[in-house]
Amino acid sequence: MRPNRFCTAIILAQGFLFSSLPLPGMLAIAHAADGQPPAVADSAPSPAKTIDTLFASLKKERNAVKARSIANQIASEWNDSGSATINLLMQWAGEAADEKRNAAAYDFLDQVILLDPHYVQAPYRRAMVHFADGDTRKAMADINLTLEREPRYFPALASLANILEASGRDELALKAWEQYLALYPADKDARKEAVDLSEKLAGTRG
């Protein structure tokens, strides 16, 4: 089972300045940054429009390398919350999870979800921490929450498929892979997973 294979990267807080500040000072700078007007042209496309365009390209692209580049762009859009505070909390959550400080990771991720209930990365990252803790039930609950907020969140679909397959629910796992491939058809690894599952199910039915 490989529920972490499609985990997207945590966006890092901007600048090395944060690393030398105590927690209150770091958050103060992050909050101040949130109040600054964005340094982009008024004509810049909205994140939602950008993601919609990228997904349209991802669905049509059949070259695996080019598709991976598009998928990475989508992940980058998802990673950036638009809030320096949330980006910083997500960085800390990632660092805590990497260091097996899962209680701290939960705390940071819970704060993010309270600050922005619509930020799709937070429940997915929390699902992965639950999975690392061996709590599949809570991991599944957060994966479902992620997909409620963004049904196209393909890392969650991949994780869902892997967890379902590991628990013996192969038909549901195959459906999750099919949903994934409808969004990202050029992913050869995902296609192999779907083909293998389909053949396995055909064998059991025969």
C-alpha positions as CSV (number, residue, x, y, z in Angstrom):
1,M,0.0,0.0,0.0
2,R,1.4,3.4,-1.0
3,P,-1.0,6.1,0.3
4,N,1.8,8.7,0.4
5,R,3.0,8.2,-3.2
6,F,1.0,11.1,-4.4
7,C,1.4,13.4,-1.4
8,T,2.0,17.0,-2.7
9,A,4.8,19.1,-1.3
10,I,4.3,21.5,1.6
11,I,4.9,25.1,0.5
12,L,7.7,26.7,2.5
13,A,7.4,30.1,4.2
14,Q,9.1,32.9,2.4
15,G,12.6,33.9,3.4
16,F,15.2,32.6,5.9
17,L,14.2,35.4,8.3
18,F,11.6,33.1,10.0
19,S,14.1,30.5,11.1
20,S,15.8,33.0,13.5
21,L,12.6,34.3,15.2
22,P,10.7,32.8,18.1
23,L,7.2,31.6,17.4
24,P,5.2,34.8,18.3
25,G,7.5,36.9,16.1
26,M,7.2,34.6,13.2
27,L,3.5,34.6,13.4
28,A,3.4,38.4,13.7
29,I,5.4,38.7,10.5
30,A,3.1,36.2,8.8
31,H,0.0,38.1,9.9
32,A,1.5,41.3,8.7
33,A,2.2,39.8,5.3
34,D,-1.4,38.7,5.1
35,G,-2.4,42.3,5.2
36,Q,-0.3,43.4,2.3
37,P,-1.9,43.8,-1.1
38,P,-0.9,41.2,-3.6
39,A,2.0,42.2,-5.9
40,V,0.3,41.0,-9.0
41,A,-1.4,42.6,-11.9
42,D,-5.1,43.1,-11.7
43,S,-5.6,41.1,-14.8
44,A,-3.9,38.0,-13.3
45,P,-6.2,34.9,-13.4
46,S,-7.8,33.7,-10.2
47,P,-6.4,30.5,-8.6
48,A,-9.7,28.7,-9.3
49,K,-9.6,29.7,-13.0
50,T,-5.9,28.7,-13.2
51,I,-6.6,25.3,-11.7
52,D,-9.6,24.7,-14.0
53,T,-7.4,25.5,-17.0
54,L,-4.6,23.2,-15.7
55,F,-7.0,20.3,-15.2
56,A,-8.4,20.7,-18.7
57,S,-4.8,20.4,-20.0
58,L,-4.0,17.5,-17.7
59,K,-7.1,15.6,-19.0
60,K,-6.0,16.0,-22.6
61,E,-2.2,15.4,-22.1
62,R,-1.0,11.9,-23.0
63,N,2.7,12.5,-22.6
64,A,3.6,11.3,-19.1
65,V,6.4,13.8,-18.6
66,K,4.4,16.8,-19.7
67,A,1.4,15.6,-17.7
68,R,3.6,15.3,-14.6
69,S,4.7,18.9,-15.1
70,I,1.0,20.0,-15.2
71,A,0.2,17.9,-12.1
72,N,3.0,19.7,-10.3
73,Q,1.6,23.0,-11.3
74,I,-1.8,22.0,-9.9
75,A,-0.1,20.9,-6.7
76,S,1.7,24.2,-6.5
77,E,-1.6,26.0,-6.8
78,W,-3.1,23.8,-4.0
79,N,-0.1,24.3,-1.8
80,D,-0.2,28.1,-1.7
81,S,-3.1,29.1,0.6
82,G,-2.7,32.8,-0.2
83,S,-2.0,33.4,3.5
84,A,1.5,33.7,4.9
85,T,0.2,32.6,8.3
86,I,-1.3,29.4,6.9
87,N,1.7,28.7,4.7
88,L,3.9,29.0,7.7
89,L,1.7,26.7,9.9
90,M,1.7,24.2,7.0
91,Q,5.5,24.3,6.9
92,W,5.7,23.6,10.7
93,A,3.2,20.8,10.3
94,G,5.3,19.2,7.7
95,E,8.4,19.5,9.7
96,A,6.7,18.1,12.8
97,A,5.4,15.1,10.8
98,D,8.8,14.5,9.3
99,E,10.3,14.4,12.8
100,K,7.5,12.1,14.1
101,R,6.2,14.8,16.4
102,N,2.6,14.0,15.3
103,A,0.9,15.7,18.2
104,A,2.5,19.0,17.1
105,A,1.6,18.3,13.5
106,Y,-2.1,17.8,14.5
107,D,-2.0,21.0,16.4
108,F,-0.7,23.0,13.5
109,L,-3.1,21.4,11.0
110,D,-6.1,21.9,13.3
111,Q,-5.2,25.6,13.5
112,V,-5.1,25.8,9.7
113,I,-8.5,24.2,9.4
114,L,-9.9,26.7,11.9
115,L,-8.4,29.6,10.0
116,D,-9.4,28.5,6.6
117,P,-11.9,25.6,6.5
118,H,-11.8,25.6,2.7
119,Y,-8.0,25.1,2.4
120,V,-7.9,21.6,0.9
121,Q,-4.3,20.7,1.8
122,A,-4.8,20.7,5.6
123,P,-7.3,17.9,5.9
124,Y,-5.3,15.8,3.5
125,R,-2.0,16.3,5.3
126,R,-3.8,15.5,8.6
127,A,-5.1,12.3,6.9
128,M,-1.5,11.3,6.2
129,V,-0.5,11.9,9.8
130,H,-3.4,9.8,11.0
131,F,-2.3,7.1,8.6
132,A,1.3,7.3,10.0
133,D,-0.3,6.9,13.4
134,G,-2.1,3.7,12.3
135,D,-5.5,5.3,12.5
136,T,-7.1,4.3,9.2
137,R,-10.6,5.4,10.3
138,K,-9.6,9.0,11.0
139,A,-7.4,9.0,7.9
140,M,-10.3,8.0,5.7
141,A,-12.5,10.6,7.4
142,D,-10.0,13.3,6.5
143,I,-9.6,12.0,3.0
144,N,-13.3,12.1,2.5
145,L,-13.4,15.7,3.9
146,T,-10.6,16.6,1.4
147,L,-12.7,15.2,-1.5
148,E,-15.8,16.9,-0.4
149,R,-13.9,20.2,-0.6
150,E,-12.1,19.4,-3.9
151,P,-13.4,16.3,-5.7
152,R,-10.5,16.6,-8.2
153,Y,-7.8,16.3,-5.4
154,F,-6.1,13.4,-7.1
155,P,-3.5,12.7,-4.3
156,A,-6.5,11.9,-2.0
157,L,-8.1,9.7,-4.6
158,A,-4.8,7.7,-4.9
159,S,-4.5,7.4,-1.1
160,L,-8.2,6.4,-0.9
161,A,-7.6,3.7,-3.5
162,N,-4.6,2.3,-1.7
163,I,-6.3,2.2,1.6
164,L,-9.4,0.5,0.2
165,E,-7.3,-2.1,-1.6
166,A,-5.4,-2.8,1.6
167,S,-8.6,-3.4,3.4
168,G,-9.9,-5.8,0.8
169,R,-12.4,-3.5,-0.8
170,D,-11.1,-4.0,-4.3
171,E,-14.2,-2.8,-6.3
172,L,-14.3,0.5,-4.4
173,A,-10.5,0.8,-4.8
174,L,-10.9,0.3,-8.6
175,K,-13.6,3.0,-8.7
176,A,-11.2,5.4,-6.9
177,W,-8.5,4.7,-9.5
178,E,-10.9,5.2,-12.3
179,Q,-11.9,8.6,-10.8
180,Y,-8.2,9.4,-10.6
181,L,-7.5,8.5,-14.2
182,A,-10.4,10.5,-15.4
183,L,-8.5,13.5,-14.1
184,Y,-5.0,12.3,-14.8
185,P,-5.0,9.8,-17.6
186,A,-1.3,9.9,-18.4
187,D,-0.2,8.6,-15.0
188,K,1.2,5.2,-16.0
189,D,1.6,4.0,-12.4
190,A,-2.0,4.7,-11.6
191,R,-3.1,3.0,-14.8
192,K,-1.1,-0.1,-13.9
193,E,-2.8,-0.1,-10.5
194,A,-6.2,0.0,-12.1
195,V,-5.4,-2.7,-14.6
196,D,-4.0,-5.0,-11.9
197,L,-7.0,-4.5,-9.8
198,S,-9.4,-5.0,-12.7
199,E,-7.6,-8.3,-13.6
200,K,-7.7,-9.4,-10.0
201,L,-11.4,-8.7,-9.8
202,A,-12.0,-10.5,-13.1
203,G,-10.2,-13.6,-11.7
204,T,-12.2,-13.7,-8.6
205,R,-15.5,-13.4,-10.5
206,G,-14.4,-16.2,-12.9
